[in-house]
Amino acid sequence: MAIVPMFPYETPGYRRIQTTTLNFVRAMKLGDDPGQYRKEAGGGESFYGSYHGLHILDLFGELDTLPAAVLDAWAERFLAQQSERGFFAADARVRSAPLQLADLEPHWHFTRGNLWSLRVLNRAPRYPLGFLEPLLDPQQLYRWVKHYDWRNPWASANQVLACATALLAARDWFGAAEVNQAMQRGMYPALEELLDEHTGFWAAQLGADLPNGLFGTIHIAPIYFAQGWPLRAVEGNVDSTLACQLADGSFWPGGSDCPDFDGAYMMANLAELTDYRREHLQAAARHYLEHALMHEDPNGCGWLLHRRDSVPQQWRARPHWIWKPGTVEVSAEYRDEDPSRTHIMLGSWFYPLSIALVAHMLGDTGYQGPYRPNPMSLHQCNVFSFKPAGAINS
């Protein structure tokens, strides 16, 4: 699909964001082979460096400058990770193992990243996504969504977004006509039953705090936007999202790329859906922008893990949710509190992307420019992105 730039012009602010961001991508490049990147200084070659770096270049239209052969070679890095059953795994032994659906918990996130990357490159997977076959049955998909421990919506929704990513890929690339019906009759009712109508967040009624609910909700909302499903309890969502913002404008103590993006994403999309508390949303978005710019590297090379004016004592490490092989419960891994880690590729995707969303929302930030978030990569799918491919009653 053709991606329409957010604005048909560049501001000086946009050009500064672009330069700062692309400088970091260039600094993380390894060797001469296409797509070979580290994700942080001192690290080795990284899948996440390649996947996130690709999205950054695409956001700023840089992929259009590359020859098709370079894009083909970059795509091959992702295609090589696919198993014949369709899922993706870094370990060749895992790719050749006869895994069942229940064995795939550790591999959903990796599969999602590879599929989003192939979406951006507009290169189809090599093998059909046969591992999804059980989930093409609406009742099985319903039960699968419900089998997670939704007292932790942040972790559970991550897996559901990965599943939706794979289902839409099976529909669009391999003609799996059953996908829309499975999602509408299986995934949609399961998610509707989990929505907390008071907070507007998924599963907050089961005991999660509001931030966990927000970080779960932004993984469900893009599925709704992509499929044209109506997002309910929007006013409660506005109240809850605003309540999650901290005094410095961030959505995590000391700032953190994922939670900060999540807050900006929700505000920008809520502003499209309702006029409720519009002035409060606009003020919160401006405050967020001030915060996000505190992550800009003063040397013009990427985006900092933590605010420039913060100290380690103020930081709170955020959890990275991991399903380890052979386990049925998610575990939290913490790795952001090390003061020697200052930049990662993810931050140089999410901070510019969040600034783009706020620029689109407000229109007068001074950071307007031709950002091109590809909605087929669902973290970049917004209610205003495109006419949805599916609808509840179709």
C-alpha positions, -999 to +999 in steps of 0.1 A: +000+000+000+011+036-007+020+054+026+009+090+027+033+113+046+018+129+077+026+164+064+036+175+029+064+197+041+094+197+065+099+220+094+134+227+109+123+207+140+115+177+118+149+179+101+166+180+135+147+149+147+155+132+114+192+140+116+196+130+152+178+097+146+195+087+113+229+095+129+223+068+154+212+043+128+244+050+108+265+046+140+250+012+146+257-002+111+280-032+110+300-041+078+288-037+042+260-063+041+224-048+040+205-050+073+235-058+095+231-036+127+238-037+164+211-024+187+235-005+210+271+007+211+295-021+219+271-049+210+273-074+183+250-080+153+214-079+165+180-089+151+164-061+170+190-036+157+181-047+121+143-048+127+141-014+146+167+002+123+146-008+093+115+008+108+134+040+115+147+043+079+112+036+066+096+063+089+118+089+073+114+076+037+150+064+035+142+030+022+130+046-010+166+055-018+178+019-017+180-004-047+157-034-048+186-057-045+196-042-012+160-046+001+160-082-011+192-089+007+178-072+039+146-093+036+167-124+034+179-118+069+144-122+081+133-149+057+162-171+069+146-172+104+114-188+093+105-224+099+087-245+073+056-243+095+057-205+092+068-193+126+101-175+132+129-185+156+165-175+159+176-211+167+177-235+138+170-264+161+137-247+172+128-241+136+131-278+128+113-290+159+077-303+157+063-276+180+026-274+188+007-242+194+013-243+231+051-245+225+051-212+206+048-188+236+085-179+235+084-173+197+054-150+192+073-118+198+101-128+174+076-139+148+059-105+151+091-085+146+100-105+115+066-102+100+065-065+106+099-061+090+087-081+059+056-059+058+078-028+057+100-043+030+070-056+011+085-090+008+063-121+016+074-149+039+089-179+022+065-204+038+027-202+046+019-196+082+006-231+088+012-230+126-019-208+128-042-235+115-058-242+149-065-205+154-085-202+122-114-219+141-132-190+159-139-211+190-102-222+194-091-186+188-115-174+215-102-199+240-066-191+230-070-154+237-087-162+271-060-187+282-036-160+292-034-146+327-051-113+320-042-100+355-011-089+335-026-073+304+007-058+293+022-093+288-009-110+275-018-083+250+018-085+236+011-121+226-024-113+211-009-085+190+017-110+176-011-135+168-031-108+151+000-098+131+004-134+119-033-138+111-034-107+090-002-118+072-018-152+064-049-134+050-030-108+029-001-129+017-015-164+015-052-158+009-064-173+042-100-163+037-110-177+072-090-150+090-116-122+091-143-146+104-120-162+129-110-128+143-145-113+143-161-144+159-133-155+180-107-128+189-132-099+190-157-113+215-129-126+237-113-091+238-147-074+243-153-096+274-119-085+288-124-048+283-129-029+316-157-004+307-149+018+337-112+025+329-114+018+291-084-004+295-081-041+289-084-063+320-079-036+345-109-050+364-088-081+371-063-063+393-038-047+371-028-011+379-035+016+354+000+017+338-001-020+332-036-016+317-024+012+294+006-008+282-017-037+275-043-015+258-020-001+232-013-036+220-050-043+215-061-009+200-042-013+168-059-046+161-092-028+165-081+000+141-067-025+115-100-044+115-124-015+118-137-027+152-154+001+173-133+010+203-156+013+233-153+031+267-133+058+251-141+085+278-129+061+305-098+055+284-091+092+282-094+096+320-072+066+326-045+076+301-043+111+315-040+096+350-010+075+339+011+106+329+037+116+354+045+151+365+075+154+341+053+145+311+066+109+309+047+076+314+075+059+333+099+072+361+129+087+344+113+081+310+114+048+290+109+043+253+081+017+253+059+033+281+064+068+267+055+058+232+024+039+246+011+070+263+017+092+232+001+066+209-030+064+231-034+102+234-030+107+196-056+081+188-081+092+215-080+127+201-092+113+168-121+094+185-136+119+209-138+155+219-141+145+256-115+164+277-099+176+244-081+205+261-067+182+287-055+158+261-038+186+241-021+199+272-009+164+281+004+159+246+024+192+247+038+182+281+047+148+267+065+165+238+086+185+262+095+153+280+103+133+248+128+160+238+146+155+271+156+121+256+173+137+226+210+131+226+227+166+231+254+154+207+228+147+180+232+110+178+201+091+188+177+091+218+187+084+254+172+056+275+166+081+303+159+118+306+190+140+303+181+157+336+176+124+356+199+104+377+200+066+382+183+069+417+152+082+399+150+054+374+127+024+376+137-005+354+108-016+332+100-053+328+106-071+295+081-100+294+097-133+285+081-167+280+109-192+286+108-225+267+089-251+286+071-227+309+035-217+309+039-184+328+055-152+318+086-139+336+099-104+339+135-095+328+150-062+339+179-046+321+174-009+318+188+003+351+225-001+341+238+035+338+264+023+312+236+016+288+226+050+273+210+044+239+193+015+221+178+013+186+143+009+200+144+044+215+155+059+182+123+044+167+098+051+194+107+086+204+106+100+169+075+080+162+058+094+193+069+130+183+053+123+149+020+113+165+019+144+187+028+166+157-001+150+138-024+154+168-016+191+175-006+204+141+015+233+154+044+218+174+072+228+150+080+192+144+057+186+115+072+167+086+067+138+061+069+110+086+056+078+070+046+052+096+036+020+078+004+008+094+010-028+083+035-028+112+008-027+138+027-005+164+023+021+137-013+014+129-035+043+140-072+050+137-064+075+110-040+053+091-062+037+064-096+024+055-098-009+074-097-042+056-123-059+078-154-048+096-175-065+124-206-071+102-189-079+069 
